Amino acid sequence: MRKLIAVGVLVGGLLAGAGSAMAQPIQGGIGDPLTLAASGVLIPYVTSGGTVALLEVASPVGNNPNLHMQFFDANCNKVGPSVGMPLTTNDIAFQVVGESQGGPVPDGNNGLVAISATGQDGFSNIPLESAIHSRMYVFSAEDGTSRVLEPIILDTAEFSGLFNTWSPMRTAATFFSPLQTASVHTRLFLICPKTTIQGETGAYFGTGGGPFSNTGFPVISPTFPGPNDPTAPHTLRVRIYDTNEVFLRDTRTTCICFTQKDLWDPAVFVGASV
């Protein structure tokens, strides 16, 4: 039987449990990763198993002469050098991620790319000068698959403010999964940042405090866990339905920073036997 799976997710810590999300009504997110992104962007990449990752950034509204990106591994530690990508109005540019293809990240790493602007000192991170679109193209020579991974945007250009920050994953994600077979698989990409992304001293998107961080980025609430936080990895609640909308199971899975999981792997869902 085919399954429809509703995964309870939360930004802050981005996938930390639906209960906390309901206690933060001022941060809803509009749920559209393809809308114009203001302030900054966080987007996953994959280079393990010979996978090629190609980042696309477009600047359709105005100039972004100081656009900057920093790469993090699957544990939210910085990896590889940061990269500048100056863009003019209506410009579009591409950045290969993996080292063997000419990118900055050693092959075999998976993780997150943080995108913002660079301050006049050349070192500090500040909000983007103009709104952008971004997406990650992932090509696997191992199984012939290609994917387009969408970003988490820190703010929306059209409806800027606290009601639309850190979207799209705020309270839950719903997706359809076909019957798992020897040749058909469903893989989840879960993003659960740590304080190296925002919260601690030197974090890419600032230390937090008030509605905006010390460097001007919207602040996630509740805060992300630290590298040694005992509450990490996050536990996510999952509800599973069949295609007739009949409830099958309430189960759990975990996530920390950037986590990939194949459905029905025994390590993925606790108690999921349907």
C-alpha positions in Angstrom: 0.0 0.0 0.0 1.2 3.5 -0.8 1.8 5.8 2.1 1.2 9.5 2.8 3.6 10.7 5.5 3.2 13.9 7.5 6.5 14.8 9.2 6.3 17.2 12.1 9.1 19.7 11.7 10.1 23.0 13.2 12.6 25.8 12.5 14.3 26.6 15.7 15.9 24.1 16.2 14.7 23.8 12.7 13.3 20.3 13.1 12.9 20.1 16.8 9.3 19.0 17.4 5.9 20.4 16.6 5.0 21.4 20.2 7.5 24.2 20.4 6.4 25.5 17.0 2.9 26.1 18.1 4.3 28.3 21.0 5.9 30.6 18.5 3.0 32.1 16.5 4.9 35.2 15.4 7.2 33.1 13.2 5.1 31.3 10.6 7.0 31.5 7.3 5.0 31.6 4.1 6.1 28.1 3.2 7.4 29.0 -0.3 11.1 28.3 -0.9 10.8 29.7 -4.4 9.8 33.2 -3.3 12.5 36.0 -3.4 14.8 35.6 -0.4 15.9 38.6 1.6 18.6 38.8 4.3 20.1 35.3 3.8 19.7 31.7 2.7 20.6 28.3 4.0 20.6 25.5 1.4 21.8 21.8 1.6 24.3 20.1 -0.7 25.5 16.6 -1.3 28.9 15.4 -2.7 29.2 11.9 -1.1 29.2 8.8 -3.4 30.5 10.8 -6.3 27.5 13.1 -6.4 27.9 16.4 -8.2 26.3 19.5 -6.5 25.8 22.7 -8.4 24.5 25.9 -6.7 22.6 28.4 -8.7 22.0 32.0 -7.4 20.0 34.6 -9.3 19.7 38.3 -8.5 16.6 39.5 -10.4 15.8 42.7 -8.3 19.1 44.5 -7.8 22.9 44.3 -7.5 24.6 42.0 -5.0 28.2 43.0 -5.3 29.2 41.5 -2.0 27.3 38.2 -2.1 29.2 35.6 0.0 28.8 32.0 0.9 30.2 29.7 3.6 30.1 25.9 3.5 29.3 23.7 6.5 29.6 19.9 6.8 26.8 17.6 8.0 27.6 18.5 11.6 27.5 22.2 11.0 31.2 22.7 11.2 32.8 25.1 8.6 34.5 23.2 5.7 36.4 24.6 2.8 37.1 28.3 2.1 34.3 30.8 1.7 33.4 32.0 -1.7 32.4 35.3 -3.1 29.8 35.6 -6.0 29.2 39.2 -7.1 26.0 39.6 -9.0 24.5 42.5 -11.0 20.8 43.1 -11.6 19.2 40.1 -13.5 22.5 38.2 -13.2 22.7 34.5 -12.6 25.7 32.5 -11.5 26.7 28.9 -10.7 29.1 27.5 -8.1 30.3 23.9 -8.1 30.6 22.5 -4.6 32.8 19.4 -4.8 36.6 19.8 -4.9 37.1 17.3 -7.8 34.8 19.5 -10.0 36.7 22.7 -9.0 34.6 23.6 -5.9 35.8 24.6 -2.4 34.5 21.5 -0.5 36.5 18.3 -0.2 34.6 15.4 -1.9 32.6 13.2 0.3 31.1 16.0 2.4 27.4 16.7 2.7 26.1 19.8 4.5 24.7 23.3 4.2 25.6 26.5 2.4 24.9 29.8 4.1 24.5 32.8 1.8 24.6 36.5 2.7 26.6 39.6 1.9 30.0 40.6 3.3 30.5 43.8 5.2 32.9 46.6 4.3 35.6 45.0 6.5 35.6 42.0 4.2 35.1 39.6 7.1 31.7 40.2 8.7 28.5 38.8 7.4 25.6 41.1 6.8 22.1 40.8 5.1 21.9 40.6 1.3 21.9 43.9 -0.5 19.1 42.7 -2.9 16.7 39.8 -3.0 17.9 36.5 -4.6 16.6 33.1 -5.9 18.7 30.1 -5.1 18.6 26.3 -5.7 21.0 23.4 -5.5 21.2 20.8 -8.4 22.4 17.4 -7.3 23.4 14.7 -9.8 24.3 11.2 -8.8 26.4 9.1 -11.2 25.9 6.1 -8.8 22.2 5.7 -9.4 21.5 8.2 -12.2 19.2 10.4 -10.2 19.0 14.2 -10.3 17.4 16.4 -7.7 16.7 20.1 -7.1 17.1 21.1 -3.4 15.3 24.2 -2.3 16.5 26.7 0.3 15.5 27.9 3.7 15.1 31.6 3.4 15.7 33.8 6.4 13.3 36.5 5.3 11.0 37.1 2.3 11.5 40.1 0.0 7.8 40.8 -0.6 6.6 40.4 3.0 9.7 41.2 5.1 9.4 40.9 8.9 9.0 38.6 11.8 6.0 36.8 10.4 7.9 35.5 7.4 11.3 34.5 8.8 13.2 31.2 8.6 10.7 29.7 6.1 9.6 27.3 4.6 9.9 24.7 7.3 8.2 26.0 10.4 5.6 23.6 11.7 5.4 20.6 9.4 6.1 19.0 6.0 3.8 16.7 4.1 4.9 14.4 1.3 3.8 11.4 -0.7 5.9 8.2 -0.7 5.3 5.4 -3.2 5.6 1.7 -2.2 9.2 0.9 -1.2 10.7 -1.8 -3.5 14.2 -3.0 -4.5 14.4 -0.3 -7.1 12.1 2.5 -5.7 13.3 4.4 -2.7 12.3 7.6 -0.9 15.0 9.7 0.7 14.5 12.5 3.2 16.7 15.5 3.6 16.3 16.9 7.1 17.9 20.2 8.1 18.4 20.9 11.9 21.0 23.7 12.3 23.3 24.2 15.3 24.5 27.4 17.0 27.4 27.6 14.5 24.7 28.7 12.0 23.2 31.2 14.5 23.6 31.6 18.2 27.2 31.3 19.3 30.0 33.8 19.0 31.2 33.8 15.4 28.1 32.1 14.1 27.4 32.8 10.4 24.0 34.5 10.9 25.0 36.2 14.2 24.6 35.5 17.9 20.9 36.3 18.3 19.2 38.5 20.9 16.0 40.4 20.2 14.2 40.0 16.9 17.4 40.5 15.0 20.9 39.2 15.5 23.9 41.4 16.3 24.6 41.5 12.5 21.1 42.2 11.4 19.7 38.7 10.5 16.3 37.6 11.7 16.7 35.5 14.9 15.3 31.9 15.1 13.1 31.2 18.1 13.5 29.0 20.0 17.3 29.0 19.5 19.3 26.3 17.8 21.1 23.8 20.0 24.9 24.1 20.6 27.4 21.5 19.3 27.4 19.6 22.6 23.7 20.3 23.5 22.2 17.2 25.3 18.9 17.8 23.5 20.6 17.1 20.1 19.8 15.2 17.9 16.3 16.5 17.6 13.5 14.1 17.8 10.8 14.5 15.2 7.2 13.2 15.5 5.8 11.6 12.3 2.3 10.6 11.4 1.7 8.1 8.6 -1.4 7.7 6.5 -2.4 5.6 3.5 -3.8 7.1 0.3 -7.3 6.7 1.6 -6.4 9.1 4.5 -6.5 6.3 7.0 -4.1 6.9 9.9 -1.5 4.1 10.2 1.1 5.0 12.7 2.5 7.7 15.0 6.3 7.3 15.2 9.5 9.2 15.6 12.8 9.9 13.9 15.9 12.1 14.7 17.8 14.8 12.9 20.9 16.8 13.5 22.3 19.6 11.3 22.0 17.9 7.8 20.7 14.4 7.9 19.7 12.0 5.0 17.4 9.1 5.7 15.9 6.4 3.5 12.3 5.5 4.4 11.8 2.1 6.1 15.4 1.7 7.0 15.1 0.3 10.6 17.3 3.2 11.8 15.0 5.8 10.4 11.7 5.5 12.2 11.2 4.1 15.6 8.4 1.5 15.6 7.5 2.0 12.0 6.5 -1.4 10.7 3.8 -0.5 8.2 
